[in-house]
Amino acid sequence: MTKQVTKEQVLQALRHVQEPELHRDLVSLNMIRDLQVDGDRVAFTIMLTTPACPLRSQIEEEARKAVASLPGVNKVEIKLASDVPNDGRMRGLVSAPIRNAIAVGSGKGGVGKTTVAVNLAIALAETGARVGLMDADIYGPNVPTMLGVHRLPPPTQNKLIPAQAYGVKMISMGLLVKPGQPLIWRGPMLNSAIRQFLSDVEWGELDYLIVDLPPGTGDAALSLAQSFPLSGAVIVTLPQQVSLEDARRGLEMFRTLDVPILGIVENMSYLELPDGSRMDIFGSGGGEALAAQAGVPFLGKIPIDPRVREGGDSGKPVIVAHPDSPVAQALRGIAGQLAARLSVAALMQGGELSIQIVE
């Protein structure tokens, strides 16, 4: 008769399973929770560092194999959950914890920065993460149009309540002024508006706050970085040389402000033709080259697809309207990489997950 396996033996087996991004085993990272042994059945939860973990299937498969190989184990039940680590930065302007804040910027307009920000926010929310989207492009607020939102809910206790669409909480100046009204503001007024988007909005607890910045290297980015600690920035560019030059300026601006660069996204990389070939309308390989030159991660390429424009105009972003399209898949891949990099950075700064073993 085979002796029942012990919890200590199960944990020892799981010490041989590494978290691919952190290169440490699941037990030392305290990612195993609710471990139970009942005869030949073993059940436990793997607490991922983000619900958007791009390697979750690999982790689950390797953990299952490790435990199933133990003598006396015939059934392995694994539940995947997540606990997004806080990046450790104190954000005094908000009443509830915002665990990670990510700026999406570009050195120039017309590169699809807002489209990328909106779809990344939705991609993260689809995984179950708590996501907010702040439209800091005060002079050209397009996020409401892209999300199909026309008004904010009524305020509560002198706090603005963010609108919600596709699982994302959102605030934008476009919801606070009349349609078409220009904002002819100097820098101090813009700075005040950004601070109010942080202090006067009831965001609640968020895993990720995506901040869509205006183009260029002006007041908005400076005001945000000075008043609200950022986990990092994502730079959006086209492959063409002119766009790359401006993207490099935006990247160096964030470095000057001591904001970590999470990576570069190359938008409108190519057009896939009916015969399967690709047309490089704006050139080729520029985003990867910029990432290599700057020594920062390259997060991925997003192809050209007319449905991206259609989704933005109709208020149903492409990741929702055409979830299986190549562009939607590319955006989900970038979101997964971004979430993984944020988790690694947060844990390297001292965050950890607690272990719970049920007797």
C-alpha positions in Angstrom: 0.0 0.0 0.0 1.4 3.4 -1.1 1.8 5.8 1.8 -0.1 9.1 1.5 2.1 12.0 0.2 2.8 14.8 2.7 2.5 18.5 2.2 6.2 18.8 2.7 6.8 16.4 -0.2 4.4 18.4 -2.4 6.2 21.7 -1.6 9.6 20.0 -2.2 8.4 19.0 -5.7 7.1 22.5 -6.4 10.5 23.9 -5.5 11.7 22.5 -8.8 9.2 24.6 -10.7 10.4 28.1 -11.6 8.5 31.3 -12.4 9.8 31.9 -15.9 10.1 35.7 -15.5 11.5 35.8 -12.0 13.8 32.7 -12.4 12.9 31.6 -8.9 10.8 28.6 -7.7 7.2 28.9 -6.8 7.7 28.0 -3.2 10.5 30.6 -2.4 8.3 33.2 -4.2 5.4 32.2 -1.8 3.1 31.6 -4.8 1.6 28.4 -3.4 -1.6 28.8 -1.4 -4.4 26.7 0.1 -2.4 23.4 -0.2 -4.5 20.4 0.6 -3.7 16.7 0.6 -6.6 14.2 0.7 -5.6 10.6 0.1 -4.3 10.4 -3.5 -5.7 13.9 -4.3 -3.6 17.1 -4.1 -5.1 20.6 -4.5 -3.5 24.0 -4.3 -3.7 27.5 -5.7 -0.9 29.2 -7.7 -1.0 32.9 -6.9 0.2 34.6 -10.0 1.7 38.1 -9.9 -0.7 39.3 -12.5 -3.9 37.9 -14.0 -2.4 38.8 -17.4 0.5 36.5 -16.9 1.5 35.4 -20.5 3.1 32.2 -19.2 0.3 31.0 -16.9 -0.3 27.8 -18.9 3.4 26.9 -18.7 3.5 27.4 -15.0 0.4 25.4 -14.4 1.6 22.5 -16.6 5.0 22.3 -15.0 3.5 22.4 -11.5 1.0 19.7 -12.4 3.7 17.4 -13.7 5.9 17.9 -10.7 3.2 17.0 -8.2 1.8 14.2 -10.3 5.2 12.5 -10.4 5.1 11.9 -6.6 4.2 8.3 -5.5 0.7 8.0 -4.3 -0.7 11.1 -6.2 -3.4 10.2 -8.8 -5.2 13.6 -9.0 -3.9 17.1 -9.1 -6.2 20.1 -8.9 -4.8 23.5 -9.5 -6.5 26.8 -9.3 -4.9 29.9 -10.7 -5.5 33.2 -8.9 -3.6 36.5 -8.9 -2.3 39.2 -6.6 -0.8 42.1 -8.4 2.2 43.4 -6.4 2.4 47.1 -5.5 5.3 48.9 -7.1 6.1 50.5 -3.7 5.6 54.1 -4.7 3.5 56.3 -2.5 0.7 58.1 -4.3 -0.7 60.6 -1.9 -3.1 62.2 -4.3 -5.4 59.2 -4.4 -7.5 57.8 -1.6 -7.3 54.1 -2.5 -4.2 52.2 -3.6 -3.1 52.3 -7.2 -0.6 49.5 -7.4 0.9 50.4 -10.8 0.7 53.6 -12.9 1.8 53.4 -16.5 2.2 56.4 -18.9 1.6 55.8 -22.6 3.4 58.5 -24.6 4.9 59.4 -27.9 7.1 62.1 -29.2 4.6 63.2 -31.8 0.9 62.9 -32.8 -0.6 60.6 -35.3 1.1 57.3 -34.2 -2.0 55.8 -32.6 -0.9 56.3 -29.0 -4.5 56.7 -27.7 -5.6 53.6 -29.6 -2.8 51.6 -28.0 -3.6 53.0 -24.5 -7.3 52.2 -24.8 -6.9 48.7 -26.1 -4.1 47.8 -23.6 -6.4 48.9 -20.8 -9.2 46.7 -22.1 -6.8 43.8 -22.6 -5.7 44.0 -19.0 -9.3 44.3 -17.7 -10.3 41.2 -19.7 -7.9 39.1 -17.6 -9.7 40.2 -14.4 -7.4 43.1 -13.4 -8.8 46.3 -11.9 -7.9 48.9 -14.5 -8.3 52.7 -14.8 -7.7 54.9 -17.8 -6.9 58.6 -17.4 -7.1 60.7 -20.5 -4.4 63.2 -19.8 -4.5 64.6 -23.3 -6.3 67.6 -22.1 -6.3 69.5 -25.4 -7.4 66.6 -27.5 -9.4 64.2 -25.4 -10.4 61.3 -27.7 -10.8 58.4 -25.2 -14.5 59.0 -24.6 -15.2 58.6 -28.4 -13.1 55.4 -28.6 -14.9 53.9 -25.6 -18.4 55.1 -26.7 -18.8 57.0 -23.4 -20.8 60.3 -23.4 -21.2 61.3 -19.7 -19.9 60.7 -16.2 -22.1 59.2 -13.5 -23.3 61.7 -10.8 -20.6 62.8 -8.4 -20.6 61.4 -4.8 -19.3 63.2 -1.7 -17.5 65.9 -3.8 -15.8 63.2 -5.8 -16.1 62.5 -9.5 -17.1 59.0 -10.3 -15.3 57.6 -13.4 -17.2 56.3 -16.3 -16.9 52.6 -17.0 -16.7 50.8 -20.3 -15.5 47.2 -21.1 -14.4 46.8 -17.5 -12.2 49.9 -17.5 -12.8 53.0 -15.3 -12.1 56.2 -17.2 -11.9 59.9 -16.7 -11.4 62.5 -19.5 -11.7 66.2 -20.0 -13.9 65.3 -23.0 -16.6 64.4 -20.5 -16.4 67.7 -18.5 -16.7 70.2 -21.3 -19.2 70.8 -24.1 -18.5 68.8 -27.4 -16.1 70.8 -29.6 -15.2 73.3 -26.9 -11.5 74.3 -27.1 -9.4 74.4 -24.0 -7.1 77.4 -24.3 -5.1 76.9 -21.2 -1.7 77.8 -20.0 0.6 75.3 -18.2 -0.6 75.9 -14.6 -4.2 75.2 -15.6 -3.3 72.0 -17.3 -1.2 71.0 -14.2 -4.2 71.6 -12.0 -6.5 69.6 -14.2 -4.2 66.6 -14.1 -3.9 66.8 -10.3 -7.7 66.9 -10.0 -8.0 63.8 -12.2 -6.0 62.1 -9.5 -7.2 63.7 -6.3 -10.9 64.4 -7.1 -11.8 61.1 -8.8 -13.0 58.1 -6.8 -10.8 55.5 -8.6 -11.1 52.9 -5.9 -8.3 50.3 -5.7 -6.6 49.6 -9.0 -4.1 47.1 -10.2 -3.2 49.3 -13.2 -3.8 52.9 -14.1 -3.1 53.7 -17.7 -2.4 57.3 -18.4 -2.8 58.5 -22.0 -0.5 61.5 -22.4 -0.6 64.1 -25.1 2.0 64.1 -27.9 5.4 65.7 -27.3 7.5 66.5 -24.3 5.5 69.4 -22.8 3.7 70.3 -19.6 1.4 67.3 -19.2 4.2 64.7 -18.9 6.2 67.0 -16.6 3.1 67.7 -14.4 2.2 64.0 -14.1 5.7 62.8 -13.3 6.2 65.5 -10.6 2.8 65.0 -8.9 2.2 61.3 -9.3 5.0 58.6 -9.1 4.9 56.4 -12.3 5.8 52.8 -12.4 7.0 53.3 -15.9 6.3 54.6 -19.4 5.5 52.9 -22.7 6.6 54.7 -25.9 4.5 54.3 -29.1 6.1 54.9 -32.4 5.8 54.1 -36.1 8.6 52.4 -38.0 9.4 55.5 -40.1 12.5 57.5 -39.3 10.8 60.8 -38.5 8.5 59.1 -35.9 11.5 57.3 -34.4 13.4 60.6 -33.9 10.5 62.1 -32.0 9.9 58.8 -30.0 13.5 59.0 -28.9 13.0 62.5 -27.6 9.9 61.3 -25.7 11.9 58.4 -24.3 14.8 60.6 -23.1 12.3 63.0 -21.5 11.0 60.2 -19.3 14.6 59.2 -18.4 15.3 62.8 -17.4 12.3 62.6 -15.1 13.5 59.3 -13.6 10.6 57.4 -15.0 11.5 53.8 -16.0 11.0 52.8 -19.6 8.9 49.7 -19.8 9.3 49.3 -23.5 8.6 50.4 -27.0 5.5 49.5 -29.1 5.7 49.8 -32.9 2.3 50.6 -34.2 1.1 50.4 -37.9 4.1 48.1 -38.5 2.8 46.5 -41.7 -0.2 45.9 -43.9 -1.1 42.2 -44.6 -2.3 41.8 -48.1 -4.9 39.3 -49.4 -2.2 37.0 -50.8 -0.5 36.8 -47.4 2.4 39.1 -48.2 3.1 42.2 -46.2 3.5 45.8 -47.2 5.8 48.0 -45.1 4.0 51.3 -45.6 5.9 53.2 -43.0 9.2 51.3 -43.2 10.4 48.3 -41.3 12.1 47.4 -38.1 12.4 50.9 -36.7 10.9 50.2 -33.3 13.1 47.3 -32.7 16.2 49.3 -33.7 15.2 52.1 -31.4 14.7 49.7 -28.5 18.1 48.2 -29.1 19.8 51.6 -29.3 18.2 52.8 -26.2 18.7 49.6 -24.3 15.0 49.1 -23.5 12.6 46.2 -24.1 10.7 45.9 -27.4 7.2 45.0 -26.6 5.9 44.1 -30.0 4.5 45.1 -33.4 0.9 46.0 -34.2 -0.2 45.6 -37.8 -2.3 48.0 -39.8 -6.0 47.1 -39.9 -8.9 49.3 -41.0 -11.0 47.8 -38.3 -8.9 49.6 -35.7 -10.1 52.9 -37.1 -13.6 51.7 -37.4 -13.6 50.5 -33.8 -12.2 53.8 -32.5 -14.9 55.8 -34.4 -17.8 53.6 -33.3 -16.9 53.3 -29.6 -16.1 49.6 -29.8 -12.4 49.1 -29.8 -10.9 46.4 -32.1 -9.9 44.2 -29.2 -13.6 43.9 -28.4 -15.1 44.1 -31.8 -12.7 41.7 -33.4 -11.1 39.7 -30.6 -9.5 37.1 -32.8 -7.9 39.5 -35.3 -4.1 39.6 -35.6 -4.1 43.2 -34.3 -6.1 42.2 -31.2 -3.8 39.2 -30.6 -0.8 41.5 -30.9 -2.3 44.0 -28.3 -3.0 41.2 -25.9 0.5 39.9 -26.2 1.9 43.4 -25.5 -0.4 43.8 -22.5 0.8 40.4 -21.1 4.4 41.5 -21.5 3.7 44.8 -19.9 2.0 43.2 -16.9 4.8 40.7 -16.5 7.5 43.4 -16.5 5.6 45.4 -13.9 5.3 42.4 -11.6 9.0 41.6 -11.9 10.0 45.2 -11.2 7.6 45.4 -8.2 8.9 42.1 -6.7 12.5 43.1 -7.2 11.8 46.2 -5.1 10.8 44.0 -2.2 7.2 43.0 -2.7 6.3 39.5 -1.8 3.3 37.1 -1.7 2.3 35.5 1.5 1.8 31.7 1.8 -1.2 30.0 3.2 -1.2 26.3 3.8 -4.5 24.9 5.0 -4.2 22.0 7.5 
